[in-house]
């Protein structure tokens, strides 16, 4: 009888380890970002720092009737300032 209890304990331990291992990657935010960007989502280029960002995570800004996408708000404002300086 003792052997059976031991086997059950080992089996439960194995199941716990397996579930913990399955939960670990989904809990990582960086992994989620990596998988979403590689799943065929449209990438847009930031015209300021030339970084490629997924469309859903890009900072959208409308400058003189055209839509531009940036990696961050700072890049968007920087681009708008440069545009304003170019046109007198
Ligand atoms: Zn940028």
PDB file of the backbone (N, CA, C, O) and the ligand in Angstrom, with CONECT records:
HET     ZN  A 101       1
ATOM      1  N   UNK A   1       0.828  -1.216   0.000  1.00  0.00           N
ATOM      2  CA  UNK A   1       0.000   0.000   0.000  1.00  0.00           C
ATOM      3  C   UNK A   1       0.857   1.259   0.000  1.00  0.00           C
ATOM      4  O   UNK A   1       0.514   2.242  -0.657  1.00  0.00           O
ATOM      5  N   UNK A   2       1.940   1.239   0.711  1.00  0.00           N
ATOM      6  CA  UNK A   2       2.816   2.404   0.811  1.00  0.00           C
ATOM      7  C   UNK A   2       3.382   2.810  -0.546  1.00  0.00           C
ATOM      8  O   UNK A   2       3.573   3.994  -0.824  1.00  0.00           O
ATOM      9  N   UNK A   3       3.641   1.829  -1.369  1.00  0.00           N
ATOM     10  CA  UNK A   3       4.200   2.074  -2.704  1.00  0.00           C
ATOM     11  C   UNK A   3       3.215   2.860  -3.564  1.00  0.00           C
ATOM     12  O   UNK A   3       3.602   3.774  -4.291  1.00  0.00           O
ATOM     13  N   UNK A   4       1.931   2.490  -3.471  1.00  0.00           N
ATOM     14  CA  UNK A   4       0.886   3.162  -4.249  1.00  0.00           C
ATOM     15  C   UNK A   4       0.800   4.643  -3.852  1.00  0.00           C
ATOM     16  O   UNK A   4       0.717   5.521  -4.711  1.00  0.00           O
ATOM     17  N   UNK A   5       0.822   4.903  -2.553  1.00  0.00           N
ATOM     18  CA  UNK A   5       0.774   6.293  -2.064  1.00  0.00           C
ATOM     19  C   UNK A   5       1.989   7.069  -2.588  1.00  0.00           C
ATOM     20  O   UNK A   5       1.864   8.228  -2.985  1.00  0.00           O
ATOM     21  N   UNK A   6       3.121   6.451  -2.589  1.00  0.00           N
ATOM     22  CA  UNK A   6       4.356   7.067  -3.089  1.00  0.00           C
ATOM     23  C   UNK A   6       4.243   7.413  -4.572  1.00  0.00           C
ATOM     24  O   UNK A   6       4.652   8.490  -5.005  1.00  0.00           O
ATOM     25  N   UNK A   7       3.678   6.476  -5.342  1.00  0.00           N
ATOM     26  CA  UNK A   7       3.496   6.691  -6.794  1.00  0.00           C
ATOM     27  C   UNK A   7       2.524   7.850  -7.026  1.00  0.00           C
ATOM     28  O   UNK A   7       2.761   8.696  -7.889  1.00  0.00           O
ATOM     29  N   UNK A   8       1.439   7.889  -6.264  1.00  0.00           N
ATOM     30  CA  UNK A   8       0.450   8.972  -6.394  1.00  0.00           C
ATOM     31  C   UNK A   8       1.116  10.317  -6.083  1.00  0.00           C
ATOM     32  O   UNK A   8       0.888  11.299  -6.789  1.00  0.00           O
ATOM     33  N   UNK A   9       1.929  10.361  -5.040  1.00  0.00           N
ATOM     34  CA  UNK A   9       2.630  11.592  -4.670  1.00  0.00           C
ATOM     35  C   UNK A   9       3.560  12.054  -5.792  1.00  0.00           C
ATOM     36  O   UNK A   9       3.606  13.239  -6.122  1.00  0.00           O
ATOM     37  N   UNK A  10       4.286  11.127  -6.361  1.00  0.00           N
ATOM     38  CA  UNK A  10       5.214  11.437  -7.462  1.00  0.00           C
ATOM     39  C   UNK A  10       4.434  11.978  -8.655  1.00  0.00           C
ATOM     40  O   UNK A  10       4.842  12.945  -9.298  1.00  0.00           O
ATOM     41  N   UNK A  11       3.298  11.329  -8.939  1.00  0.00           N
ATOM     42  CA  UNK A  11       2.451  11.733 -10.062  1.00  0.00           C
ATOM     43  C   UNK A  11       1.902  13.160  -9.854  1.00  0.00           C
ATOM     44  O   UNK A  11       1.890  13.977 -10.774  1.00  0.00           O
ATOM     45  N   UNK A  12       1.448  13.433  -8.615  1.00  0.00           N
ATOM     46  CA  UNK A  12       0.935  14.770  -8.314  1.00  0.00           C
ATOM     47  C   UNK A  12       2.046  15.821  -8.445  1.00  0.00           C
ATOM     48  O   UNK A  12       1.822  16.908  -8.976  1.00  0.00           O
ATOM     49  N   UNK A  13       3.224  15.488  -7.963  1.00  0.00           N
ATOM     50  CA  UNK A  13       4.373  16.391  -8.031  1.00  0.00           C
ATOM     51  C   UNK A  13       4.730  16.701  -9.488  1.00  0.00           C
ATOM     52  O   UNK A  13       5.043  17.837  -9.845  1.00  0.00           O
ATOM     53  N   UNK A  14       4.673  15.664 -10.305  1.00  0.00           N
ATOM     54  CA  UNK A  14       4.961  15.806 -11.738  1.00  0.00           C
ATOM     55  C   UNK A  14       3.939  16.719 -12.402  1.00  0.00           C
ATOM     56  O   UNK A  14       4.286  17.563 -13.228  1.00  0.00           O
ATOM     57  N   UNK A  15       2.665  16.536 -12.025  1.00  0.00           N
ATOM     58  CA  UNK A  15       1.591  17.367 -12.593  1.00  0.00           C
ATOM     59  C   UNK A  15       1.770  18.837 -12.190  1.00  0.00           C
ATOM     60  O   UNK A  15       1.571  19.738 -13.005  1.00  0.00           O
ATOM     61  N   UNK A  16       2.143  19.065 -10.940  1.00  0.00           N
ATOM     62  CA  UNK A  16       2.337  20.439 -10.441  1.00  0.00           C
ATOM     63  C   UNK A  16       3.482  21.106 -11.203  1.00  0.00           C
ATOM     64  O   UNK A  16       3.361  22.248 -11.647  1.00  0.00           O
ATOM     65  N   UNK A  17       4.584  20.389 -11.350  1.00  0.00           N
ATOM     66  CA  UNK A  17       5.747  20.945 -12.067  1.00  0.00           C
ATOM     67  C   UNK A  17       5.362  21.270 -13.509  1.00  0.00           C
ATOM     68  O   UNK A  17       5.770  22.296 -14.053  1.00  0.00           O
ATOM     69  N   UNK A  18       4.578  20.389 -14.117  1.00  0.00           N
ATOM     70  CA  UNK A  18       4.167  20.587 -15.509  1.00  0.00           C
ATOM     71  C   UNK A  18       3.306  21.843 -15.662  1.00  0.00           C
ATOM     72  O   UNK A  18       3.509  22.627 -16.589  1.00  0.00           O
ATOM     73  N   UNK A  19       2.352  22.031 -14.758  1.00  0.00           N
ATOM     74  CA  UNK A  19       1.476  23.212 -14.842  1.00  0.00           C
ATOM     75  C   UNK A  19       2.261  24.493 -14.582  1.00  0.00           C
ATOM     76  O   UNK A  19       2.020  25.511 -15.230  1.00  0.00           O
ATOM     77  N   UNK A  20       3.194  24.448 -13.639  1.00  0.00           N
ATOM     78  CA  UNK A  20       4.005  25.631 -13.331  1.00  0.00           C
ATOM     79  C   UNK A  20       4.832  26.012 -14.557  1.00  0.00           C
ATOM     80  O   UNK A  20       4.963  27.195 -14.872  1.00  0.00           O
ATOM     81  N   UNK A  21       5.379  25.042 -15.235  1.00  0.00           N
ATOM     82  CA  UNK A  21       6.191  25.307 -16.428  1.00  0.00           C
ATOM     83  C   UNK A  21       5.350  25.891 -17.560  1.00  0.00           C
ATOM     84  O   UNK A  21       5.819  26.741 -18.316  1.00  0.00           O
ATOM     85  N   UNK A  22       4.092  25.424 -17.672  1.00  0.00           N
ATOM     86  CA  UNK A  22       3.200  25.931 -18.725  1.00  0.00           C
ATOM     87  C   UNK A  22       2.758  27.361 -18.435  1.00  0.00           C
ATOM     88  O   UNK A  22       2.524  28.139 -19.360  1.00  0.00           O
ATOM     89  N   UNK A  23       2.642  27.709 -17.160  1.00  0.00           N
ATOM     90  CA  UNK A  23       2.168  29.041 -16.791  1.00  0.00           C
ATOM     91  C   UNK A  23       3.260  30.094 -16.952  1.00  0.00           C
ATOM     92  O   UNK A  23       2.968  31.250 -17.258  1.00  0.00           O
ATOM     93  N   UNK A  24       4.500  29.705 -16.750  1.00  0.00           N
ATOM     94  CA  UNK A  24       5.605  30.672 -16.741  1.00  0.00           C
ATOM     95  C   UNK A  24       5.703  31.567 -17.988  1.00  0.00           C
ATOM     96  O   UNK A  24       5.778  32.784 -17.819  1.00  0.00           O
ATOM     97  N   UNK A  25       5.706  31.046 -19.233  1.00  0.00           N
ATOM     98  CA  UNK A  25       5.892  31.931 -20.390  1.00  0.00           C
ATOM     99  C   UNK A  25       4.764  32.937 -20.579  1.00  0.00           C
ATOM    100  O   UNK A  25       5.022  34.068 -20.989  1.00  0.00           O
ATOM    101  N   UNK A  26       3.518  32.558 -20.290  1.00  0.00           N
ATOM    102  CA  UNK A  26       2.385  33.454 -20.498  1.00  0.00           C
ATOM    103  C   UNK A  26       2.384  34.594 -19.487  1.00  0.00           C
ATOM    104  O   UNK A  26       1.770  35.636 -19.716  1.00  0.00           O
ATOM    105  N   UNK A  27       3.076  34.391 -18.366  1.00  0.00           N
ATOM    106  CA  UNK A  27       3.145  35.442 -17.356  1.00  0.00           C
ATOM    107  C   UNK A  27       4.171  36.507 -17.683  1.00  0.00           C
ATOM    108  O   UNK A  27       4.243  37.537 -17.012  1.00  0.00           O
ATOM    109  N   UNK A  28       4.962  36.260 -18.710  1.00  0.00           N
ATOM    110  CA  UNK A  28       6.005  37.213 -19.086  1.00  0.00           C
ATOM    111  C   UNK A  28       5.472  38.190 -20.137  1.00  0.00           C
ATOM    112  O   UNK A  28       5.078  37.786 -21.231  1.00  0.00           O
ATOM    113  N   UNK A  29       5.465  39.461 -19.795  1.00  0.00           N
ATOM    114  CA  UNK A  29       4.925  40.476 -20.695  1.00  0.00           C
ATOM    115  C   UNK A  29       5.786  40.633 -21.950  1.00  0.00           C
ATOM    116  O   UNK A  29       5.262  40.884 -23.036  1.00  0.00           O
ATOM    117  N   UNK A  30       7.090  40.487 -21.803  1.00  0.00           N
ATOM    118  CA  UNK A  30       7.992  40.653 -22.937  1.00  0.00           C
ATOM    119  C   UNK A  30       7.744  39.555 -23.971  1.00  0.00           C
ATOM    120  O   UNK A  30       7.779  39.812 -25.175  1.00  0.00           O
ATOM    121  N   UNK A  31       7.495  38.331 -23.500  1.00  0.00           N
ATOM    122  CA  UNK A  31       7.221  37.218 -24.401  1.00  0.00           C
ATOM    123  C   UNK A  31       5.928  37.445 -25.174  1.00  0.00           C
ATOM    124  O   UNK A  31       5.839  37.116 -26.357  1.00  0.00           O
ATOM    125  N   UNK A  32       4.921  38.011 -24.498  1.00  0.00           N
ATOM    126  CA  UNK A  32       3.650  38.292 -25.161  1.00  0.00           C
ATOM    127  C   UNK A  32       3.847  39.313 -26.267  1.00  0.00           C
ATOM    128  O   UNK A  32       3.275  39.193 -27.351  1.00  0.00           O
ATOM    129  N   UNK A  33       4.654  40.308 -25.984  1.00  0.00           N
ATOM    130  CA  UNK A  33       4.935  41.349 -26.976  1.00  0.00           C
ATOM    131  C   UNK A  33       5.663  40.750 -28.168  1.00  0.00           C
ATOM    132  O   UNK A  33       5.353  41.073 -29.314  1.00  0.00           O
ATOM    133  N   UNK A  34       6.625  39.882 -27.903  1.00  0.00           N
ATOM    134  CA  UNK A  34       7.408  39.249 -28.961  1.00  0.00           C
ATOM    135  C   UNK A  34       6.526  38.397 -29.860  1.00  0.00           C
ATOM    136  O   UNK A  34       6.655  38.438 -31.084  1.00  0.00           O
ATOM    137  N   UNK A  35       5.625  37.623 -29.251  1.00  0.00           N
ATOM    138  CA  UNK A  35       4.790  36.716 -30.024  1.00  0.00           C
ATOM    139  C   UNK A  35       3.747  37.493 -30.826  1.00  0.00           C
ATOM    140  O   UNK A  35       3.384  37.084 -31.929  1.00  0.00           O
ATOM    141  N   UNK A  36       3.258  38.619 -30.275  1.00  0.00           N
ATOM    142  CA  UNK A  36       2.240  39.389 -30.997  1.00  0.00           C
ATOM    143  C   UNK A  36       2.844  40.115 -32.188  1.00  0.00           C
ATOM    144  O   UNK A  36       2.179  40.308 -33.206  1.00  0.00           O
ATOM    145  N   UNK A  37       4.117  40.521 -32.062  1.00  0.00           N
ATOM    146  CA  UNK A  37       4.749  41.248 -33.154  1.00  0.00           C
ATOM    147  C   UNK A  37       5.187  40.311 -34.275  1.00  0.00           C
ATOM    148  O   UNK A  37       5.372  40.739 -35.414  1.00  0.00           O
ATOM    149  N   UNK A  38       5.352  39.030 -33.948  1.00  0.00           N
ATOM    150  CA  UNK A  38       5.795  38.077 -34.952  1.00  0.00           C
ATOM    151  C   UNK A  38       4.623  37.309 -35.564  1.00  0.00           C
ATOM    152  O   UNK A  38       4.834  36.437 -36.406  1.00  0.00           O
ATOM    153  N   UNK A  39       3.391  37.619 -35.154  1.00  0.00           N
ATOM    154  CA  UNK A  39       2.227  36.890 -35.659  1.00  0.00           C
ATOM    155  C   UNK A  39       1.620  37.567 -36.889  1.00  0.00           C
ATOM    156  O   UNK A  39       0.416  37.465 -37.125  1.00  0.00           O
ATOM    157  N   UNK A  40       2.455  38.259 -37.675  1.00  0.00           N
ATOM    158  CA  UNK A  40       1.993  38.858 -38.913  1.00  0.00           C
ATOM    159  C   UNK A  40       1.310  40.193 -38.750  1.00  0.00           C
ATOM    160  O   UNK A  40       0.586  40.630 -39.644  1.00  0.00           O
ATOM    161  N   UNK A  41       1.526  40.851 -37.623  1.00  0.00           N
ATOM    162  CA  UNK A  41       0.926  42.160 -37.419  1.00  0.00           C
ATOM    163  C   UNK A  41       1.711  43.209 -38.197  1.00  0.00           C
ATOM    164  O   UNK A  41       2.928  43.099 -38.350  1.00  0.00           O
ATOM    165  N   UNK A  42       0.999  44.236 -38.692  1.00  0.00           N
ATOM    166  CA  UNK A  42       1.643  45.279 -39.482  1.00  0.00           C
ATOM    167  C   UNK A  42       2.611  46.092 -38.626  1.00  0.00           C
ATOM    168  O   UNK A  42       2.289  46.523 -37.519  1.00  0.00           O
ATOM    169  N   UNK A  43       3.799  46.283 -39.174  1.00  0.00           N
ATOM    170  CA  UNK A  43       4.807  47.091 -38.499  1.00  0.00           C
ATOM    171  C   UNK A  43       4.895  48.445 -39.191  1.00  0.00           C
ATOM    172  O   UNK A  43       4.844  48.536 -40.418  1.00  0.00           O
ATOM    173  N   UNK A  44       5.028  49.488 -38.389  1.00  0.00           N
ATOM    174  CA  UNK A  44       5.164  50.830 -38.947  1.00  0.00           C
ATOM    175  C   UNK A  44       6.510  51.407 -38.516  1.00  0.00           C
ATOM    176  O   UNK A  44       6.996  51.167 -37.410  1.00  0.00           O
ATOM    177  N   UNK A  45       7.093  52.183 -39.442  1.00  0.00           N
ATOM    178  CA  UNK A  45       8.405  52.753 -39.136  1.00  0.00           C
ATOM    179  C   UNK A  45       8.259  54.145 -38.542  1.00  0.00           C
ATOM    180  O   UNK A  45       7.528  54.991 -39.057  1.00  0.00           O
ATOM    181  N   UNK A  46       8.971  54.357 -37.449  1.00  0.00           N
ATOM    182  CA  UNK A  46       9.034  55.658 -36.814  1.00  0.00           C
ATOM    183  C   UNK A  46       9.960  56.544 -37.659  1.00  0.00           C
ATOM    184  O   UNK A  46      11.137  56.215 -37.807  1.00  0.00           O
ATOM    185  N   UNK A  47       9.458  57.669 -38.222  1.00  0.00           N
ATOM    186  CA  UNK A  47      10.314  58.485 -39.099  1.00  0.00           C
ATOM    187  C   UNK A  47      11.397  59.258 -38.348  1.00  0.00           C
ATOM    188  O   UNK A  47      12.287  59.837 -38.971  1.00  0.00           O
ATOM    189  N   UNK A  48      11.331  59.271 -37.024  1.00  0.00           N
ATOM    190  CA  UNK A  48      12.319  60.011 -36.228  1.00  0.00           C
ATOM    191  C   UNK A  48      13.512  59.119 -35.883  1.00  0.00           C
ATOM    192  O   UNK A  48      14.648  59.454 -36.219  1.00  0.00           O
ATOM    193  N   UNK A  49      13.271  58.004 -35.228  1.00  0.00           N
ATOM    194  CA  UNK A  49      14.368  57.137 -34.790  1.00  0.00           C
ATOM    195  C   UNK A  49      14.452  55.851 -35.615  1.00  0.00           C
ATOM    196  O   UNK A  49      15.291  54.994 -35.336  1.00  0.00           O
ATOM    197  N   UNK A  50      13.589  55.708 -36.631  1.00  0.00           N
ATOM    198  CA  UNK A  50      13.572  54.572 -37.552  1.00  0.00           C
ATOM    199  C   UNK A  50      13.446  53.219 -36.857  1.00  0.00           C
ATOM    200  O   UNK A  50      14.087  52.237 -37.231  1.00  0.00           O
ATOM    201  N   UNK A  51      12.602  53.205 -35.841  1.00  0.00           N
ATOM    202  CA  UNK A  51      12.301  51.961 -35.134  1.00  0.00           C
ATOM    203  C   UNK A  51      10.986  51.406 -35.672  1.00  0.00           C
ATOM    204  O   UNK A  51      10.052  52.157 -35.950  1.00  0.00           O
ATOM    205  N   UNK A  52      10.925  50.092 -35.816  1.00  0.00           N
ATOM    206  CA  UNK A  52       9.698  49.462 -36.272  1.00  0.00           C
ATOM    207  C   UNK A  52       8.835  49.078 -35.070  1.00  0.00           C
ATOM    208  O   UNK A  52       9.279  48.368 -34.168  1.00  0.00           O
ATOM    209  N   UNK A  53       7.594  49.563 -35.079  1.00  0.00           N
ATOM    210  CA  UNK A  53       6.667  49.281 -33.985  1.00  0.00           C
ATOM    211  C   UNK A  53       5.386  48.665 -34.532  1.00  0.00           C
ATOM    212  O   UNK A  53       4.933  49.047 -35.611  1.00  0.00           O
ATOM    213  N   UNK A  54       4.782  47.698 -33.789  1.00  0.00           N
ATOM    214  CA  UNK A  54       3.505  47.140 -34.229  1.00  0.00           C
ATOM    215  C   UNK A  54       2.433  48.238 -34.266  1.00  0.00           C
ATOM    216  O   UNK A  54       2.385  49.099 -33.388  1.00  0.00           O
ATOM    217  N   UNK A  55       1.594  48.196 -35.275  1.00  0.00           N
ATOM    218  CA  UNK A  55       0.586  49.238 -35.501  1.00  0.00           C
ATOM    219  C   UNK A  55      -0.271  49.489 -34.256  1.00  0.00           C
ATOM    220  O   UNK A  55      -0.593  50.634 -33.937  1.00  0.00           O
ATOM    221  N   UNK A  56      -0.636  48.413 -33.558  1.00  0.00           N
ATOM    222  CA  UNK A  56      -1.517  48.545 -32.398  1.00  0.00           C
ATOM    223  C   UNK A  56      -0.822  49.237 -31.231  1.00  0.00           C
ATOM    224  O   UNK A  56      -1.488  49.796 -30.360  1.00  0.00           O
ATOM    225  N   UNK A  57       0.520  49.205 -31.204  1.00  0.00           N
ATOM    226  CA  UNK A  57       1.246  49.795 -30.085  1.00  0.00           C
ATOM    227  C   UNK A  57       1.914  51.120 -30.456  1.00  0.00           C
ATOM    228  O   UNK A  57       2.566  51.748 -29.620  1.00  0.00           O
ATOM    229  N   UNK A  58       1.750  51.540 -31.708  1.00  0.00           N
ATOM    230  CA  UNK A  58       2.400  52.770 -32.154  1.00  0.00           C
ATOM    231  C   UNK A  58       1.627  54.001 -31.694  1.00  0.00           C
ATOM    232  O   UNK A  58       0.417  53.947 -31.475  1.00  0.00           O
ATOM    233  N   UNK A  59       2.346  55.107 -31.551  1.00  0.00           N
ATOM    234  CA  UNK A  59       1.724  56.375 -31.197  1.00  0.00           C
ATOM    235  C   UNK A  59       1.349  57.089 -32.486  1.00  0.00           C
ATOM    236  O   UNK A  59       2.215  57.465 -33.276  1.00  0.00           O
ATOM    237  N   UNK A  60       0.024  57.274 -32.694  1.00  0.00           N
ATOM    238  CA  UNK A  60      -0.477  57.846 -33.932  1.00  0.00           C
ATOM    239  C   UNK A  60      -0.626  59.349 -33.802  1.00  0.00           C
ATOM    240  O   UNK A  60      -1.120  59.856 -32.796  1.00  0.00           O
ATOM    241  N   UNK A  61      -0.189  60.056 -34.844  1.00  0.00           N
ATOM    242  CA  UNK A  61      -0.293  61.505 -34.836  1.00  0.00           C
ATOM    243  C   UNK A  61      -0.614  62.001 -36.241  1.00  0.00           C
ATOM    244  O   UNK A  61      -0.016  61.552 -37.219  1.00  0.00           O
ATOM    245  N   UNK A  62      -1.574  62.940 -36.334  1.00  0.00           N
ATOM    246  CA  UNK A  62      -1.950  63.489 -37.635  1.00  0.00           C
ATOM    247  C   UNK A  62      -1.255  64.829 -37.821  1.00  0.00           C
ATOM    248  O   UNK A  62      -1.487  65.777 -37.072  1.00  0.00           O
ATOM    249  N   UNK A  63      -0.391  64.886 -38.843  1.00  0.00           N
ATOM    250  CA  UNK A  63       0.345  66.113 -39.133  1.00  0.00           C
ATOM    251  C   UNK A  63       0.024  66.532 -40.557  1.00  0.00           C
ATOM    252  O   UNK A  63       0.253  65.775 -41.500  1.00  0.00           O
ATOM    253  N   UNK A  64      -0.503  67.731 -40.708  1.00  0.00           N
ATOM    254  CA  UNK A  64      -0.943  68.314 -41.990  1.00  0.00           C
ATOM    255  C   UNK A  64      -1.728  67.316 -42.856  1.00  0.00           C
ATOM    256  O   UNK A  64      -1.411  67.095 -44.025  1.00  0.00           O
ATOM    257  N   UNK A  65      -2.751  66.728 -42.250  1.00  0.00           N
ATOM    258  CA  UNK A  65      -3.672  65.844 -42.966  1.00  0.00           C
ATOM    259  C   UNK A  65      -3.198  64.422 -43.174  1.00  0.00           C
ATOM    260  O   UNK A  65      -3.954  63.593 -43.682  1.00  0.00           O
ATOM    261  N   UNK A  66      -1.953  64.113 -42.791  1.00  0.00           N
ATOM    262  CA  UNK A  66      -1.413  62.763 -42.977  1.00  0.00           C
ATOM    263  C   UNK A  66      -1.189  62.087 -41.626  1.00  0.00           C
ATOM    264  O   UNK A  66      -0.828  62.734 -40.642  1.00  0.00           O
ATOM    265  N   UNK A  67      -1.411  60.774 -41.601  1.00  0.00           N
ATOM    266  CA  UNK A  67      -1.213  60.035 -40.371  1.00  0.00           C
ATOM    267  C   UNK A  67       0.213  59.514 -40.286  1.00  0.00           C
ATOM    268  O   UNK A  67       0.733  58.924 -41.233  1.00  0.00           O
ATOM    269  N   UNK A  68       0.833  59.741 -39.139  1.00  0.00           N
ATOM    270  CA  UNK A  68       2.187  59.254 -38.912  1.00  0.00           C
ATOM    271  C   UNK A  68       2.188  58.390 -37.653  1.00  0.00           C
ATOM    272  O   UNK A  68       1.402  58.604 -36.731  1.00  0.00           O
ATOM    273  N   UNK A  69       3.081  57.418 -37.638  1.00  0.00           N
ATOM    274  CA  UNK A  69       3.173  56.524 -36.488  1.00  0.00           C
ATOM    275  C   UNK A  69       4.562  56.623 -35.871  1.00  0.00           C
ATOM    276  O   UNK A  69       5.579  56.659 -36.562  1.00  0.00           O
ATOM    277  N   UNK A  70       4.561  56.664 -34.550  1.00  0.00           N
ATOM    278  CA  UNK A  70       5.827  56.802 -33.818  1.00  0.00           C
ATOM    279  C   UNK A  70       5.919  55.773 -32.702  1.00  0.00           C
ATOM    280  O   UNK A  70       4.920  55.193 -32.277  1.00  0.00           O
ATOM    281  N   UNK A  71       7.151  55.564 -32.240  1.00  0.00           N
ATOM    282  CA  UNK A  71       7.365  54.596 -31.166  1.00  0.00           C
ATOM    283  C   UNK A  71       6.908  55.170 -29.830  1.00  0.00           C
ATOM    284  O   UNK A  71       6.548  54.429 -28.915  1.00  0.00           O
ATOM    285  N   UNK A  72       6.925  56.496 -29.726  1.00  0.00           N
ATOM    286  CA  UNK A  72       6.538  57.153 -28.483  1.00  0.00           C
ATOM    287  C   UNK A  72       6.014  58.565 -28.773  1.00  0.00           C
ATOM    288  O   UNK A  72       6.175  59.088 -29.876  1.00  0.00           O
ATOM    289  N   UNK A  73       5.390  59.164 -27.768  1.00  0.00           N
ATOM    290  CA  UNK A  73       4.846  60.523 -27.900  1.00  0.00           C
ATOM    291  C   UNK A  73       5.960  61.525 -28.169  1.00  0.00           C
ATOM    292  O   UNK A  73       5.801  62.458 -28.955  1.00  0.00           O
ATOM    293  N   UNK A  74       7.115  61.310 -27.489  1.00  0.00           N
ATOM    294  CA  UNK A  74       8.247  62.221 -27.649  1.00  0.00           C
ATOM    295  C   UNK A  74       8.687  62.293 -29.110  1.00  0.00           C
ATOM    296  O   UNK A  74       8.978  63.375 -29.622  1.00  0.00           O
ATOM    297  N   UNK A  75       8.736  61.149 -29.774  1.00  0.00           N
ATOM    298  CA  UNK A  75       9.139  61.103 -31.179  1.00  0.00           C
ATOM    299  C   UNK A  75       8.111  61.838 -32.035  1.00  0.00           C
ATOM    300  O   UNK A  75       8.482  62.544 -32.973  1.00  0.00           O
ATOM    301  N   UNK A  76       6.839  61.683 -31.728  1.00  0.00           N
ATOM    302  CA  UNK A  76       5.788  62.349 -32.477  1.00  0.00           C
ATOM    303  C   UNK A  76       5.882  63.858 -32.371  1.00  0.00           C
ATOM    304  O   UNK A  76       5.724  64.574 -33.359  1.00  0.00           O
ATOM    305  N   UNK A  77       6.141  64.335 -31.155  1.00  0.00           N
ATOM    306  CA  UNK A  77       6.257  65.779 -30.948  1.00  0.00           C
ATOM    307  C   UNK A  77       7.520  66.335 -31.606  1.00  0.00           C
ATOM    308  O   UNK A  77       7.525  67.443 -32.141  1.00  0.00           O
ATOM    309  N   UNK A  78       8.570  65.552 -31.554  1.00  0.00           N
ATOM    310  CA  UNK A  78       9.833  65.955 -32.179  1.00  0.00           C
ATOM    311  C   UNK A  78       9.646  66.107 -33.695  1.00  0.00           C
ATOM    312  O   UNK A  78      10.128  67.059 -34.307  1.00  0.00           O
ATOM    313  N   UNK A  79       8.927  65.133 -34.279  1.00  0.00           N
ATOM    314  CA  UNK A  79       8.691  65.148 -35.727  1.00  0.00           C
ATOM    315  C   UNK A  79       7.829  66.344 -36.117  1.00  0.00           C
ATOM    316  O   UNK A  79       8.080  67.002 -37.127  1.00  0.00           O
ATOM    317  N   UNK A  80       6.815  66.616 -35.306  1.00  0.00           N
ATOM    318  CA  UNK A  80       5.922  67.746 -35.591  1.00  0.00           C
ATOM    319  C   UNK A  80       6.700  69.073 -35.508  1.00  0.00           C
ATOM    320  O   UNK A  80       6.490  69.969 -36.326  1.00  0.00           O
ATOM    321  N   UNK A  81       7.582  69.188 -34.536  1.00  0.00           N
ATOM    322  CA  UNK A  81       8.409  70.393 -34.398  1.00  0.00           C
ATOM    323  C   UNK A  81       9.292  70.578 -35.623  1.00  0.00           C
ATOM    324  O   UNK A  81       9.428  71.686 -36.141  1.00  0.00           O
ATOM    325  N   UNK A  82       9.895  69.474 -36.084  1.00  0.00           N
ATOM    326  CA  UNK A  82      10.758  69.540 -37.273  1.00  0.00           C
ATOM    327  C   UNK A  82       9.953  69.937 -38.508  1.00  0.00           C
ATOM    328  O   UNK A  82      10.425  70.703 -39.348  1.00  0.00           O
ATOM    329  N   UNK A  83       8.736  69.410 -38.608  1.00  0.00           N
ATOM    330  CA  UNK A  83       7.848  69.735 -39.735  1.00  0.00           C
ATOM    331  C   UNK A  83       7.483  71.213 -39.711  1.00  0.00           C
ATOM    332  O   UNK A  83       7.470  71.873 -40.750  1.00  0.00           O
ATOM    333  N   UNK A  84       7.188  71.724 -38.533  1.00  0.00           N
ATOM    334  CA  UNK A  84       6.811  73.123 -38.396  1.00  0.00           C
ATOM    335  C   UNK A  84       7.977  74.050 -38.735  1.00  0.00           C
ATOM    336  O   UNK A  84       7.781  75.149 -39.252  1.00  0.00           O
ATOM    337  N   UNK A  85       9.173  73.598 -38.441  1.00  0.00           N
ATOM    338  CA  UNK A  85      10.359  74.408 -38.753  1.00  0.00           C
ATOM    339  C   UNK A  85      10.642  74.450 -40.258  1.00  0.00           C
ATOM    340  O   UNK A  85      11.135  75.443 -40.794  1.00  0.00           O
ATOM    341  N   UNK A  86      10.307  73.322 -40.927  1.00  0.00           N
ATOM    342  CA  UNK A  86      10.552  73.235 -42.360  1.00  0.00           C
ATOM    343  C   UNK A  86       9.618  74.169 -43.142  1.00  0.00           C
ATOM    344  O   UNK A  86      10.039  74.835 -44.088  1.00  0.00           O
ATOM    345  N   UNK A  87       8.344  74.205 -42.729  1.00  0.00           N
ATOM    346  CA  UNK A  87       7.373  75.035 -43.461  1.00  0.00           C
ATOM    347  C   UNK A  87       7.236  76.406 -42.782  1.00  0.00           C
ATOM    348  O   UNK A  87       6.799  76.482 -41.634  1.00  0.00           O
ATOM    349  N   UNK A  88       7.603  77.480 -43.478  1.00  0.00           N
ATOM    350  CA  UNK A  88       7.549  78.803 -42.881  1.00  0.00           C
ATOM    351  C   UNK A  88       6.118  79.370 -42.782  1.00  0.00           C
ATOM    352  O   UNK A  88       5.927  80.484 -42.295  1.00  0.00           O
TER     353      UNK A  88
HETATM  354 ZN    ZN A 101      10.935  56.841 -32.038  1.00  0.00          ZN
END
